[in-house]
Amino acid sequence: MPSRAETDSMKDKRVLVTGGAGFIGSNLVWSLYKENEVIVVDNLSTGKIENIRALINDKKIQFVRGNVADLKLMKRVLKELDYVFHEAAIPSVPRSVKDPLATNEAGVTGTLTTLVASRDCGVRKFIFASSSSVYGDTPTLPKLEEMALNPLSPYAITKVTCEHYCNLFTELYGLKTVSLRYFNVYGPRQDSESQYAAVISGFISKALAGRNLIIYGDGQQTRDFTYVQDAVSANLLAAESTASGSYNVASGKKTKIVDLASTIIDITGSRIKVRHEPPRSGDIRHSLADIAKARKAFGYTPKYAMIEGLTETVKWFSKGGR
């Protein structure tokens, strides 16, 4: 599928994408590989090699299977690179509640190690994948970057900690950093098979299989969903801008989970029903972003309406993930 993010394309750069076999990371890789030299580091603990196998086989990118917490490895791969897109993490609130140690190792230790290697290797800019979970369940909407943070899960705490590390490395060592607070990113290459699958990929997978959808809670909770190509665009724009600090990356619009389920059922033409189960620990009630800061700093503007992004995502899943 052609990407509108190509209008924000990056050219003739040497870049590293950590977690590049994962959901957002692999979409970044596919947007970058044609006009840049791309290295991917991923230990495949949550990422899928199938997401980038074609590029590896055709020698369009360099793939290194390894852990971002390995300082020697990171210093080796980061030599003479321009940008680091740091997507590596265990991207699940429920999983972090179940196993906070693993989440901390992947998130905090992995990020700090990559920051140290980036500093020592003279990387031009470090773009960190943060999360809307840093805001917690504070009642104020929309979420502004200047708000007090209120993490409600180990996953969210790792993101807050890493944002502070990014800011510190900018102030202490002069390494330019940007933290992008993703709001509920969805789209092609998102894992729908894990028990921790994101709501949209999980809904679509079940709907296509004719299985009833499960909503945790009453379904009146809201989310600000972001199509993955808009998240890719934000990364490319932020990297080549003078911006630093933390920025919301979202659509700036809220969607009820019950309405989301209904829309996916309509798009897939399914006759399934919706079943409700108790709310999950660590989940927030409402989420909505103000994206004015990112728009002003590096021209971020979402290009995909919700119905359009969902339709494209359903098409991808309908073709078996191709």
Secondary structure, DSSP 4 states (H G I P E B T S, - for coil): ---GGGGG---S-EEEEETTTSHHHHHHHHHHTTTSEEEEEE--SS--GGGTHHHHHTTSSEEEE--TT-HHHHHHHTTT-SEEEE--S---HHHHHH-HHHHHIIIIIHHHHHHHHHHHHT-SEEEEEEEGGGGTT-S-SSB-TTSPP---SHHHHHHHHHHHHHHHHHHHH--EEEEEEE-SEE-TT---SSTT--HHHHHHHHHHTT--EEEESSS--EE--EEHHHHHHHHHHHHTSS--EEEEES-S--EEHHHHHHHHHHHHT----EEEEPPPTT--S---B--HHHHHHH-------HHHHHHHHHHHHHTT--
